[in-house]
């Protein structure tokens, strides 16, 4: 539960970042939490606590959030590199 809810907190915190690097860092923290949540989902499925179909929608949302946040972080990091050139 913590890793799943921490993602939202990390994103909310990123909205008040002190710099672009801080913003990217907080979003990278959100990506780490999403990765941990995926681990727990996989473990729940593996040990038979839940069926894969029961988590299908949540896994799809997790993957969508991961893709969105990774894209934002990547663009922010690339913009910083371009600005230095």
C-alpha positions as CSV (number, residue, x, y, z in Angstrom):
1,X,0.0,0.0,0.0
2,X,2.8,2.5,0.9
3,X,4.6,2.2,-2.4
4,X,1.4,2.6,-4.3
5,X,0.4,5.8,-2.5
6,X,3.9,7.2,-2.3
7,X,3.9,7.7,-6.0
8,X,1.2,10.3,-5.8
9,X,3.0,12.0,-2.9
10,X,6.2,12.2,-4.9
11,X,4.4,13.7,-7.9
12,X,2.7,16.2,-5.7
13,X,6.0,17.2,-4.1
14,X,7.6,17.6,-7.6
15,X,5.1,20.3,-8.3
16,X,6.9,22.4,-5.7
17,X,10.4,21.5,-6.6
18,X,13.1,24.1,-6.1
19,X,14.8,23.5,-9.4
20,X,14.5,21.4,-12.6
21,X,17.0,18.9,-11.1
22,X,14.9,18.7,-7.9
23,X,11.8,18.2,-10.1
24,X,13.3,15.4,-12.1
25,X,14.7,13.8,-8.9
26,X,11.3,13.7,-7.2
27,X,9.7,12.2,-10.3
28,X,12.5,9.6,-10.4
29,X,11.5,8.8,-6.9
30,X,8.0,8.3,-8.1
31,X,9.3,5.9,-10.8
32,X,11.1,3.9,-8.1
33,X,7.9,3.6,-6.1
34,X,6.0,2.4,-9.2
35,X,8.7,-0.2,-9.7
36,X,8.3,-1.4,-6.2
37,X,4.5,-1.5,-6.6
38,X,4.9,-3.6,-9.7
39,X,7.2,-6.0,-7.7
40,X,4.4,-6.4,-5.0
41,X,1.8,-7.0,-7.7
42,X,4.0,-9.7,-9.3
43,X,4.6,-11.3,-5.9
44,X,0.9,-11.3,-5.1
45,X,0.2,-13.1,-8.4
46,X,3.2,-15.5,-8.0
47,X,2.2,-16.7,-4.6
48,X,-1.5,-17.1,-5.6
49,X,-2.9,-14.4,-3.4
50,X,-4.7,-12.8,-6.4
51,X,-5.3,-13.9,-10.0
52,X,-3.6,-11.9,-12.8
53,X,-7.0,-10.8,-14.1
54,X,-7.8,-9.2,-10.7
55,X,-4.8,-6.8,-11.1
56,X,-5.0,-6.4,-14.9
57,X,-6.5,-2.8,-14.7
58,X,-4.1,-1.7,-11.9
59,X,-1.1,-3.1,-13.8
60,X,-2.2,-1.3,-17.0
61,X,-2.5,2.0,-15.0
62,X,0.8,1.4,-13.4
63,X,2.5,0.9,-16.8
64,X,0.8,4.0,-18.2
65,X,1.9,6.1,-15.2
66,X,5.4,4.8,-15.6
67,X,5.5,5.7,-19.2
68,X,4.2,9.2,-18.6
69,X,6.5,10.0,-15.8
70,X,9.5,8.5,-17.5
71,X,8.8,10.7,-20.6
72,X,8.6,13.8,-18.4
73,X,11.8,13.0,-16.7
74,X,13.6,12.2,-20.0
75,X,12.4,15.5,-21.5
76,X,13.5,17.5,-18.5
77,X,16.9,15.8,-18.5
78,X,17.3,16.4,-22.2
79,X,16.3,20.0,-21.9
80,X,19.0,20.5,-19.3
81,X,21.6,18.9,-21.5
82,X,20.6,21.1,-24.5
83,X,20.7,24.2,-22.3
84,X,24.3,23.5,-21.4
85,X,25.4,23.2,-25.0
